[in-house]
Amino acid sequence: MKIITAAVAVLVVVGTTFAVTPAFASATPAVASSTPAVASATLASLPKTASLPSPTASPGQLEALPAPTHPMSVPDTSAPIAKSPQAQSEDKASAGSTASISGDVRDSNGGRTIAGVTVTALLFDDNGGVKFSSSAVSESDGTFSIAGLAPANYWVLFTDTTKGGQPVVNWWESTFTNPSGNQVTVTDGQAQLITWMMVPSAKVVGNITCEGCTAPPPVATTGVFAAIPDTTKPGYWKPIAQADTLDADGSYSLDGLYPNTGDNPPYEMFAVNEGGSSNYASASDSTSFVVGAASQATINVIMRRLIAPVAGVEPQINSVVNALYWDFLGRLPGPTEVSFWRAQFARGLPLGAVSTGFVTSDEYRLIRINAAYQTILGRGPTRPAGSTGCTGCSRAASPPMISRRRSTRLRSTSTTTVATTRRS
């Protein structure tokens, strides 16, 4: 979830659109007794993180992840399937088997039979890859039959593209709370009969990004789940389906969700940090949303960056300083920088003067100059031949250079080294 930043208070002064602020670690060490106290008037003038608005009251808490079942999107069965020895033996058994899955497909609104629905029996490997697939298309009376199956527990997928627009995707015995459905067990020589009532489904697509990142989060350690509220535990969300593997560009897709009709609660999408960077929350959620029948929704999730507590710094001060650095300089401060600004607040420096110091700093000016070059000329500034520096050239490190005319309190104390980063 996003938290509105402390820098919102100075938007009118700066006249700039700012990025969202990272989340903050909840645990903070006690303030050391030797640290000068921040004046109560100064603390009172700072925004209180707890009172700042956000899409929901607080980030949703994700419960235990469900056991893997199968990819939710319609698998591509047109390409040749690389088969393991076990799958090859299943094929041999299938060739001589009289087992089958047959039945009919009906419309959930009135029970009319539906022709042209593709019914696919699938087996997946441990990585979600298709290791066996066999399909049939429902006839004019809605009937279908998939013959020659080996004994196994099959996932059965119903795909209806006959109505145009967003395809309807249902898994056998799927429900709103279990869109993955259940398996159909087939024994040797058995003719398994099933009837399915097609429910107009929805698809969710989107992108997963992370606060402070220049690239999408790692595919190998990022999971994407759809979740619904746990009615027995307020603030907790129950994951009900996992999106397909995150693409390299951070995009994902999730087919087969049921629409939020009747008493069905809203969804949230969660990006789960599965053993990736400890700088990010273990689970980050989107805003709540609803989907209609046979529709598609675009839901993006930003993985929340955690801010480490700093010894001797009040959580409120730590939050405000991190917000200022993120909004003005597009980066997070180090512990020394946080402590430096904490000392300025302790000396009575008002938030407005601190904000002005950021706007008039060399680092902020260099960011704006570099951005102007990129916007107008499509390139960064160049260094003149024979010179050791140039206005607008990025530097690996430089002092903050807070304006001495505007903040005399910082004239002799601004010694912190900060890194210049690109402002997008």
Buried (B, 14 or more C-beta within 10 A) or exposed (E): BBBBBBBBBBBEEBEBEBBBBBBBBEEBEEBEEEBEEBBEEBBEEBBEBEEBEBEEEEBBEBBEBBEEBBBBBBBEBEEEBEBEEEBEEBBEBBEEBEBBBBBBBBBEEEEEBBBBBBBBBBBBBEEBEBBBBBBBEBBEEBBBBBBBBBBBEBBBBBBBBEEEEBBBBBBBBBEBEBBBBBBBEBEEEBEBEBEBBBBBBBBBBBBBBBBBBEEBBBBEBBBBBBBBBBEEEEEBBBBBBBBBBBEEEBBBBBBBBBBBEEEBBEBBBBBBBEEBBEBBBBBBBBBBBBBEBBBBBEBBBBBBBBBBBBEBBBBBBBBBBBBBBBBBBBBBBBBEBBBBBBBBBBBEBBBEBBBBBBBBBBBBBBBBBBBEBBEEEEEBBEEEEEEEEEEBBBEEEBEBBBBEEEBEBBEEEBEBEBEBBBBE
